[in-house]
Amino acid sequence: MKKTGCLCGLLVWFAVSLQAQFNAEQYGRKIVDTLSHEYFAGRGYIDDGDSRAAHFIAAEFNRMGLKRFPKAMTYFQNFQFPVNTFPYEISAISGKDSLRPGVDFIPVASCPAIRGEYKLVWIDSLLLSNEKRFRKFSKQRFDKTFLVMDEKGITTDDSKKAFKNLGMNPYGAKGIIRIKDKITWSVSTDTTLYAQLDVMRNTLKKEHKTLKVAIQNRYVPQHTTQNVIAYIPGNTVPDTFIVFTAHYDHLGKIGPNITFYGANDNASGVAMMLSLAKYFAENPQFCKYSIAFIAFAGEEAGLIGSKYFTMNPIFPLKNIRLLINVDLMGGGEEGITVVNGKEQPRIFRTMTAINEELQLLKTIKERSNAPNSDHYYFAEAGVPAVFIYTMGAYKHYHDVNDRAENLQLTKFNEVFTLITELIKRY
């Protein structure tokens, strides 16, 4: 009997793996490649990137036969928020060296417009570790200056505090340059009073005395965007919902030529969500409960889309039996992390049991709740919600190299199988 049970388990695993291969990875790869295409402009706030992505997702929902909610005329839930954008060419020249935007330097997302040539003053461990020198320095003002701030070698608590305070109050300087070993970007809903640039280490040279910079921003006080929402009616308990979520927005573009494609963050999560939608639409016998799918906008700007939904739900939050948010689905060779797993032990135990049975992933790591993705406001509202992301060697995050051709979808099938099996058993 024991051997027969092992054989049956092996056959189940093999069948599920084939199913995942057909329904998940192949389809998911097409979604990642599509949403990471130049046409979608990084799914941000220049060239209608977020709107184009939303309409693509809605078209996929429609093609699968997913339903709109009765209160909604379309798949969209519209809302507005402010955003700072950079639709124009930007440039920076140090000495005779032109810095490449997106590669050598990047304006911090809250950077205002600035144009001119400015003196460079370096702030480093040599200055901050000498109290007398720093006291003399702090009595100055730097009206036509960029402060170059290099955190390397700053080790004492007092120096770290002085460095941090200087970054928030730069003595009237026109801007701050932060020296980085890796430059990443983000989205900002406001602007600062002074310019801020992140520059790769060894790009600026101390013998260069000036920086010539030209940055033009466009602040949009009311950018209109949309969540994209659809569902499959349940067979037995249609008023109760399983919910899958993923944010489709990314960072967009800087100027006409620098695109942050966001293949892993989060075209891969949308690919997983749409793969799940495709699977359950084709296998309605597994839809005991209604299954809703929500693609959120505004996550990169501060979880704005998911917060808006929890404040304006189109079905009662108390009717959600389980919410699974997926983000960063492109890796997995080191396993997955389940955020809010400690607060939802039943969900976590079921996932680990499935993983042990089917031998899908190296490990499933448990983590407490954190405001790091779109599950957060649901969890705060009392919804049983978890956030799953993969762990592995892929390190491109919020940079220009997070591209489809660099993303392998290493354990996409296995994560897909884990989730579908969880829903069947939950």
C-alpha positions as CSV (number, residue, x, y, z in Angstrom):
1,M,0.0,0.0,0.0
2,K,2.8,2.3,0.8
3,K,4.5,1.9,-2.6
4,T,1.1,2.4,-4.3
5,G,0.6,5.6,-2.4
6,C,4.0,6.9,-3.4
7,L,3.3,6.0,-7.0
8,C,0.0,7.8,-6.9
9,G,1.7,10.8,-5.4
10,L,4.3,10.8,-8.1
11,L,1.7,10.5,-10.9
12,V,-0.3,13.4,-9.3
13,W,2.9,15.5,-9.2
14,F,3.8,14.7,-12.8
15,A,0.3,15.5,-14.0
16,V,0.2,18.8,-12.1
17,S,3.6,19.7,-13.5
18,L,2.5,19.1,-17.1
19,Q,-0.6,21.1,-16.4
20,A,1.5,24.0,-15.0
21,Q,3.9,23.8,-17.9
22,F,1.1,24.2,-20.4
23,N,-1.0,26.7,-18.6
24,A,1.5,28.8,-16.7
25,E,5.1,29.2,-17.9
26,Q,4.4,29.3,-21.7
27,Y,1.6,31.7,-21.3
28,G,3.3,33.6,-18.5
29,R,6.4,34.2,-20.7
30,K,4.2,35.8,-23.4
31,I,2.7,38.1,-20.8
32,V,6.1,39.1,-19.4
33,D,7.5,39.7,-22.9
34,T,4.5,41.8,-23.8
35,L,4.2,44.0,-20.7
36,S,8.0,44.6,-20.8
37,H,7.8,45.8,-24.4
38,E,8.7,49.4,-25.3
39,Y,5.1,50.0,-26.3
40,F,4.1,50.0,-22.7
41,A,6.7,52.6,-21.8
42,G,7.6,51.0,-18.5
43,R,4.0,51.0,-17.4
44,G,4.5,54.4,-15.9
45,Y,3.2,58.0,-16.3
46,I,4.7,59.0,-19.6
47,D,3.4,58.0,-23.0
48,D,0.3,56.5,-21.5
49,G,2.3,53.5,-20.2
50,D,0.0,52.6,-17.3
51,S,-3.2,53.1,-19.4
52,R,-1.9,50.9,-22.2
53,A,-1.1,48.1,-19.7
54,A,-4.5,48.4,-18.0
55,H,-6.3,48.1,-21.4
56,F,-4.1,45.0,-22.3
57,I,-5.0,43.3,-19.0
58,A,-8.7,44.1,-19.4
59,A,-8.6,42.6,-22.9
60,E,-7.1,39.4,-21.5
61,F,-9.8,39.2,-18.9
62,N,-12.4,39.7,-21.6
63,R,-10.8,37.1,-23.9
64,M,-10.9,34.6,-21.0
65,G,-14.6,35.3,-20.4
66,L,-14.1,36.8,-16.9
67,K,-17.0,38.8,-15.7
68,R,-17.3,42.5,-14.7
69,F,-18.8,43.2,-11.3
70,P,-22.4,44.2,-11.4
71,K,-21.7,47.7,-10.0
72,A,-19.0,48.3,-12.7
73,M,-19.7,49.2,-16.3
74,T,-16.1,48.2,-17.3
75,Y,-13.2,46.3,-15.8
76,F,-11.8,49.6,-14.5
77,Q,-11.9,51.3,-11.2
78,N,-10.6,54.8,-11.8
79,F,-8.8,57.1,-9.3
80,Q,-6.3,59.9,-9.3
81,F,-3.1,60.7,-7.5
82,P,-0.2,63.3,-8.0
83,V,3.0,62.2,-9.6
84,N,6.3,63.8,-10.5
85,T,7.5,62.9,-14.0
86,F,10.5,63.5,-16.3
87,P,9.3,63.4,-19.9
88,Y,12.2,65.5,-21.3
89,E,15.9,65.0,-22.0
90,I,18.1,65.2,-18.9
91,S,21.9,65.6,-18.9
92,A,24.8,65.9,-16.5
93,I,28.4,66.7,-17.3
94,S,31.3,66.5,-14.8
95,G,34.5,68.0,-16.0
96,K,34.6,66.8,-19.7
97,D,32.7,63.6,-18.9
98,S,29.1,63.3,-19.9
99,L,27.2,61.1,-17.5
100,R,24.7,58.6,-19.0
101,P,21.2,58.9,-17.5
102,G,19.9,55.6,-16.1
103,V,23.4,54.1,-16.2
104,D,25.8,56.6,-14.6
105,F,23.3,58.8,-12.8
106,I,19.6,59.3,-12.1
107,P,17.5,62.1,-10.7
108,V,15.8,61.1,-7.5
109,A,12.1,60.7,-8.2
110,S,11.1,63.8,-6.2
111,C,13.7,66.0,-8.0
112,P,12.5,69.4,-9.2
113,A,13.7,71.2,-12.4
114,I,17.2,72.5,-12.4
115,R,19.6,73.9,-15.0
116,G,23.1,75.4,-14.6
117,E,26.7,74.8,-13.7
118,Y,27.4,74.3,-10.0
119,K,30.5,73.9,-7.8
120,L,31.0,70.4,-6.2
121,V,31.7,70.1,-2.5
122,W,32.5,66.6,-1.2
123,I,31.1,65.3,2.1
124,D,32.8,62.1,3.1
125,S,34.3,60.3,6.1
126,L,37.3,62.6,6.3
127,L,35.1,65.6,6.9
128,L,32.5,64.0,9.1
129,S,35.1,62.3,11.4
130,N,36.8,65.6,12.2
131,E,34.5,67.6,14.5
132,K,36.4,70.9,14.2
133,R,36.4,70.8,10.4
134,F,32.8,69.8,10.2
135,R,31.8,72.6,12.7
136,K,33.6,75.1,10.4
137,F,32.0,73.6,7.4
138,S,28.5,73.8,8.9
139,K,28.7,77.5,9.3
140,Q,28.9,78.0,5.5
141,R,26.1,78.2,3.0
142,F,26.4,76.8,-0.5
143,D,24.0,78.7,-2.7
144,K,25.6,77.8,-6.0
145,T,26.8,74.3,-5.0
146,F,26.0,70.6,-5.2
147,L,27.0,68.6,-2.1
148,V,28.5,65.3,-3.1
149,M,27.7,62.8,-0.3
150,D,29.6,59.5,-0.1
151,E,28.6,57.3,2.8
152,K,31.5,54.9,2.3
153,G,33.8,54.8,5.4
154,I,31.3,56.6,7.7
155,T,31.2,54.3,10.7
156,T,30.6,56.2,13.9
157,D,27.1,57.0,15.2
158,D,27.8,60.7,15.3
159,S,29.1,60.7,11.7
160,K,26.1,58.8,10.5
161,K,23.7,61.1,12.2
162,A,25.5,64.2,10.8
163,F,25.4,62.6,7.3
164,K,21.7,61.9,7.5
165,N,20.9,65.4,8.8
166,L,22.9,67.0,6.1
167,G,20.9,65.0,3.5
168,M,17.7,66.6,4.9
169,N,19.2,70.1,5.4
170,P,21.9,70.9,2.9
171,Y,22.7,74.4,4.0
172,G,21.1,76.1,1.1
173,A,22.8,74.0,-1.6
174,K,21.1,73.8,-5.0
175,G,21.4,70.0,-4.9
176,I,22.7,66.8,-3.4
177,I,24.6,64.0,-5.2
178,R,24.5,60.7,-3.4
179,I,27.3,58.3,-4.4
180,K,26.0,54.8,-4.9
181,D,27.3,51.3,-5.7
182,K,23.9,50.7,-7.4
183,I,21.4,53.2,-8.7
184,T,17.7,52.5,-8.5
185,W,14.7,54.6,-9.2
186,S,11.2,55.0,-7.7
187,V,8.0,57.1,-8.1
188,S,7.3,60.2,-6.1
189,T,4.0,62.0,-5.5
190,D,5.7,65.3,-4.6
191,T,8.8,67.3,-5.2
192,T,11.7,68.5,-3.0
193,L,13.0,72.0,-2.6
194,Y,16.4,71.1,-4.0
195,A,17.7,68.7,-6.6
196,Q,18.9,65.3,-5.8
197,L,20.9,62.9,-8.0
198,D,22.1,59.4,-7.5
199,V,25.5,58.8,-9.2
200,M,27.4,55.6,-9.6
201,R,30.7,55.3,-7.7
202,N,33.8,56.2,-9.7
203,T,31.7,58.2,-12.2
204,L,32.5,61.5,-10.5
205,K,36.1,62.4,-9.9
206,K,37.3,64.6,-7.1
207,E,39.4,66.5,-9.4
208,H,36.3,67.7,-11.2
209,K,35.2,70.9,-9.6
210,T,31.9,71.5,-11.2
211,L,28.7,69.8,-12.5
212,K,26.7,71.0,-15.4
213,V,23.2,69.7,-15.2
214,A,19.9,70.1,-17.0
215,I,16.8,68.4,-15.6
216,Q,13.2,69.4,-16.4
217,N,10.4,67.7,-14.5
218,R,6.6,67.8,-15.1
219,Y,4.5,67.6,-11.9
220,V,1.1,66.2,-12.5
221,P,-1.2,67.0,-9.6
222,Q,-4.1,64.7,-10.7
223,H,-3.0,61.8,-12.8
224,T,-5.9,59.5,-13.7
225,T,-5.2,55.8,-13.6
226,Q,-7.2,52.6,-12.9
227,N,-7.3,49.3,-11.1
228,V,-8.4,46.4,-13.4
229,I,-10.9,44.0,-11.8
230,A,-12.7,40.9,-13.0
231,Y,-14.1,37.6,-11.5
232,I,-15.2,34.1,-12.1
233,P,-18.5,33.2,-10.3
234,G,-18.3,30.4,-7.7
235,N,-20.2,27.2,-8.1
236,T,-21.2,26.6,-4.5
237,V,-20.6,29.7,-2.4
238,P,-20.6,32.6,-4.9
239,D,-20.8,35.4,-2.3
240,T,-17.4,34.4,-0.8
241,F,-14.3,35.3,-2.7
242,I,-10.8,34.0,-3.3
243,V,-8.8,37.0,-4.5
244,F,-5.6,37.2,-6.6
245,T,-3.8,40.5,-6.8
246,A,-0.7,41.9,-8.6
247,H,0.4,45.4,-9.4
248,Y,0.9,46.2,-13.1
249,D,2.4,49.6,-12.8
250,H,6.2,50.2,-12.8
251,L,8.5,53.2,-12.9
252,G,8.0,54.3,-16.5
253,K,10.5,56.4,-18.3
254,I,13.0,59.2,-17.8
255,G,13.0,61.3,-21.0
256,P,12.3,59.8,-24.4
257,N,14.9,57.0,-24.3
258,I,15.4,55.7,-20.7
259,T,12.9,53.0,-19.9
260,F,12.5,51.0,-16.7
261,Y,10.8,47.9,-18.1
262,G,9.9,46.1,-14.9
263,A,10.0,42.5,-16.2
264,N,10.3,41.0,-12.7
265,D,8.7,43.9,-10.9
266,N,6.0,43.3,-11.7
267,A,5.2,42.0,-15.2
268,S,6.0,38.6,-13.7
269,G,3.4,39.0,-11.0
270,V,0.8,40.0,-13.6
271,A,1.8,37.0,-15.6
272,M,1.2,34.8,-12.6
273,M,-2.2,36.4,-11.9
274,L,-3.3,36.1,-15.5
275,S,-2.1,32.5,-15.6
276,L,-4.2,31.7,-12.6
277,A,-7.2,33.5,-14.2
278,K,-6.7,31.5,-17.4
279,Y,-6.4,28.2,-15.5
280,F,-9.5,28.7,-13.3
281,A,-11.5,30.1,-16.3
282,E,-10.8,26.9,-18.1
283,N,-11.4,24.7,-15.0
284,P,-14.5,26.1,-13.4
285,Q,-15.0,22.9,-11.5
286,F,-12.4,24.2,-9.0
287,C,-14.2,27.4,-8.4
288,K,-16.2,26.5,-5.3
289,Y,-15.9,30.2,-4.3
290,S,-16.0,33.1,-6.6
291,I,-12.4,34.1,-7.7
292,A,-11.6,37.7,-8.2
293,F,-8.5,39.1,-10.0
294,I,-7.3,42.7,-9.3
295,A,-4.4,44.3,-11.2
296,F,-3.5,47.4,-9.1
297,A,-2.1,50.7,-10.3
298,G,-0.1,53.0,-8.1
299,E,1.8,50.4,-6.1
300,E,5.2,51.9,-6.9
301,A,3.8,55.3,-5.7
302,G,2.9,54.0,-2.3
303,L,0.3,51.2,-2.6
304,I,-2.2,53.8,-3.8
305,G,-4.3,51.6,-5.9
306,S,-4.8,48.9,-3.3
307,K,-5.5,51.4,-0.6
308,Y,-8.1,53.1,-2.8
309,F,-9.8,49.7,-3.3
310,T,-10.0,48.9,0.4
311,M,-11.6,52.3,1.0
312,N,-13.9,51.9,-2.0
313,P,-14.5,48.1,-2.4
314,I,-16.8,46.9,-5.2
315,F,-17.6,43.8,-3.1
316,P,-17.5,43.5,0.7
317,L,-14.0,42.9,2.2
318,K,-15.6,40.7,4.8
319,N,-16.6,38.3,2.0
320,I,-12.9,37.6,1.2
321,R,-11.9,34.1,2.4
322,L,-8.3,34.4,1.2
323,L,-6.3,37.0,-0.7
324,I,-3.0,36.1,-2.4
325,N,-0.8,39.0,-3.7
326,V,2.0,38.0,-6.1
327,D,5.0,40.2,-6.9
328,L,8.5,39.4,-8.2
329,M,7.7,36.0,-9.6
330,G,10.7,35.6,-11.9
331,G,13.0,33.7,-9.6
332,G,12.5,31.0,-7.1
333,E,15.6,28.8,-7.1
334,E,16.0,29.7,-3.4
335,G,12.3,29.3,-2.8
336,I,9.6,31.9,-1.8
337,T,8.8,34.2,1.0
338,V,5.3,34.5,2.4
339,V,4.8,37.9,3.9
340,N,2.1,37.9,6.6
341,G,2.6,34.1,6.9
342,K,3.2,34.5,10.6
343,E,-0.2,36.2,11.0
344,Q,-1.9,33.6,8.8
345,P,-0.6,30.3,10.2
346,R,-3.3,28.1,8.6
347,I,-2.4,29.4,5.1
348,F,1.3,29.0,5.7
349,R,0.9,25.5,7.1
350,T,-1.2,24.4,4.1
351,M,1.4,25.8,1.7
352,T,4.3,24.1,3.4
353,A,2.4,20.8,3.5
354,I,1.7,21.0,-0.3
355,N,5.4,21.9,-0.9
356,E,6.6,18.9,1.1
357,E,4.2,16.6,-0.6
358,L,4.9,17.7,-4.2
359,Q,8.6,18.8,-3.7
360,L,8.1,22.0,-5.6
361,L,10.4,24.6,-4.0
362,K,13.6,24.6,-2.0
363,T,12.0,26.4,0.9
364,I,9.1,28.5,1.9
365,K,10.1,31.3,4.3
366,E,7.7,32.8,6.7
367,R,7.7,36.6,7.4
368,S,5.6,39.0,9.4
369,N,3.4,41.5,7.8
370,A,5.0,44.6,6.2
371,P,3.7,47.5,4.0
372,N,5.8,46.3,1.1
373,S,3.1,45.4,-1.4
374,D,-0.6,45.4,-2.1
375,H,-1.7,42.9,0.4
376,Y,-1.0,45.3,3.2
377,Y,-4.2,47.4,3.4
378,F,-6.3,44.3,3.1
379,A,-4.5,42.7,6.0
380,E,-4.9,45.9,8.0
381,A,-8.7,45.7,7.3
382,G,-8.8,42.2,8.7
383,V,-8.7,40.2,5.4
384,P,-6.8,36.9,5.5
385,A,-4.1,38.1,3.1
386,V,-0.6,37.0,2.2
387,F,2.1,38.3,-0.2
388,I,4.3,35.8,-2.1
389,Y,7.6,36.7,-3.8
390,T,10.3,34.5,-5.1
391,M,13.9,34.4,-3.9
392,G,17.0,33.7,-6.1
393,A,19.9,35.0,-8.0
394,Y,18.0,37.7,-10.1
395,K,19.1,41.0,-8.6
396,H,17.8,43.6,-11.1
397,Y,15.4,45.7,-9.1
398,H,14.1,49.2,-10.0
399,D,16.9,49.5,-12.6
400,V,17.1,49.6,-16.4
401,N,18.3,46.0,-16.6
402,D,15.0,44.5,-15.3
403,R,14.2,43.4,-18.8
404,A,12.3,40.4,-20.2
405,E,15.4,38.9,-21.8
406,N,17.2,38.8,-18.4
407,L,14.3,37.0,-16.6
408,Q,14.2,33.2,-16.6
409,L,10.9,32.5,-14.8
410,T,13.0,29.9,-13.0
411,K,10.3,28.4,-10.8
412,F,7.2,29.9,-12.3
413,N,5.5,26.5,-12.9
414,E,6.2,25.4,-9.3
415,V,4.8,28.5,-7.7
416,F,1.8,28.3,-10.0
417,T,1.2,24.7,-8.9
418,L,1.6,25.5,-5.3
419,I,-1.0,28.3,-5.5
420,T,-3.5,26.3,-7.5
421,E,-3.2,23.3,-5.1
422,L,-3.7,25.7,-2.2
423,I,-6.9,27.0,-3.6
424,K,-8.2,23.4,-4.2
425,R,-7.6,22.5,-0.6
426,Y,-8.4,25.7,1.2
